[in-house]
Amino acid sequence: MNALRPWISRLRQERLLLCFALLAVVLAVADPRPLADHQRWLQLPTLAGLLGLLVCIQGIRDSGLVQHAAAALIARAHSVRGLALMLVGTTALLSMVLTNDVSLFLIVPLTLAIGAISNLPVMRMVVLEALAVNAGSTLSPIGNPQNLLLWQYDHLPFLRFVHAMLPAFATMFLMVAALTLLWMPKGRVHVHAEDVDGHPVSIAQAGLSMLALLSMVMMMERGHAVLGATLLLVPFALLERGTLARVDWLLLATFAAIFLGLGHFAELAMVQHALDGPDLDHPLTLYVSGIAASQVISNVPATVLLLGHAPHAMALAVAVNVGGFGLAIGSLANLIALRLAKQPHGARLFHLVSIPFLLVCAPLVYWVYRWLGA
């Protein structure tokens, strides 16, 4: 019993996990469905991919590689704003190629390491990075799950998809860059020399973790996330058990609860019936519906929910990508960023910035997208 007390104490602090677990249980009782439906809502490949990424990034952290990279990056930065723009640009670029969640798993630990040895405002930077992955991943068909789904559904060539999303991406990213310049301090980067970690990097652990990360991303790209995560756990269980013990298992449980709760909610009869009301043939109605649904059930479930009713897949893509801003639930990448940061009052600061950002971004993106005749 004593061994369980730390876990029970941690569970009491996991409000998001408890909330969505309760939602999943209530819906399972009130609206019984076959086991196959629950298995589908659980999105096992996504959870397996998340597990693999958690293990790899924890291994990279434990190796000291992140701390070494942080010191090297600070040495090349001339100002806090310049460093912030560098991180925002890198985050957006990575999200186009490695997806938004993988980008955050790489960048947020680096940001925390930089903040530990310098005057970089960590939580401000993490908020900007969350905005940057939502903006950057918009451009690429493989940047986030909703784009991948819509790209395959609409059978568009890669470059045509990029061309269609370019106005929305450009508007979003310019707004994030402008916010970075306005919000970050003007001064130079100051290094706290006493906090610089001078310990050498564990080459073996860093090599294993980087190789595992590369193989995990490749397996995810090919649709073999479950196999990839299974194979990845073997060397870590044999060689780096301490890394596995430090993995954020409750984050994995939180996403499982979110998938079950929101997946079931999106398929309720009353929800499906409500979709028959709006005229989604009208561009503005589709746009507002995509954003609103994303704020309630996150943008990936919103895409699945609206796809069968939306006549224009690319217009829906713009809507649900914009819907990633605003409330943290709008995009699972937001939740990942907040969880990795683990900063006091992080969610409050995120919403103080992200909600006004959505209110300004949404009409601006719609105007640009429609003006360019998309």
HELIX and SHEET records of a PDB file:
HELIX    1   1 ARG A    5  GLN A   13  1                                   9    
HELIX    2   2 ARG A   15  ALA A   30  1                                  16    
HELIX    3   3 LEU A   35  LEU A   42  1                                   8    
HELIX    4   4 LEU A   44  SER A   63  1                                  20    
HELIX    5   5 LEU A   65  ARG A   76  1                                  12    
HELIX    6   6 VAL A   80  LEU A   98  1                                  19    
HELIX    7   7 ASN A  100  ILE A  117  1                                  18    
HELIX    8   8 VAL A  122  LEU A  139  1                                  18    
HELIX    9   9 PRO A  145  ASP A  154  1                                  10    
HELIX   10  10 PHE A  158  TRP A  183  1                                  26    
HELIX   11  11 ALA A  193  ASP A  195  5                                   3    
HELIX   12  12 ILE A  203  GLU A  221  1                                  19    
HELIX   13  13 ALA A  225  LEU A  239  1                                  15    
HELIX   14  14 ARG A  241  ARG A  246  1                                   6    
HELIX   15  15 TRP A  249  ALA A  266  1                                  18    
HELIX   16  16 ALA A  269  ALA A  274  1                                   6    
HELIX   17  17 PRO A  283  ILE A  297  1                                  15    
HELIX   18  18 ASN A  299  LEU A  307  1                                   9    
HELIX   19  19 ALA A  313  VAL A  322  1                                  10    
HELIX   20  20 ALA A  328  GLY A  330  5                                   3    
HELIX   21  21 LEU A  332  ALA A  341  1                                  10    
HELIX   22  22 GLY A  346  TRP A  371  1                                  26    
END                                                                             
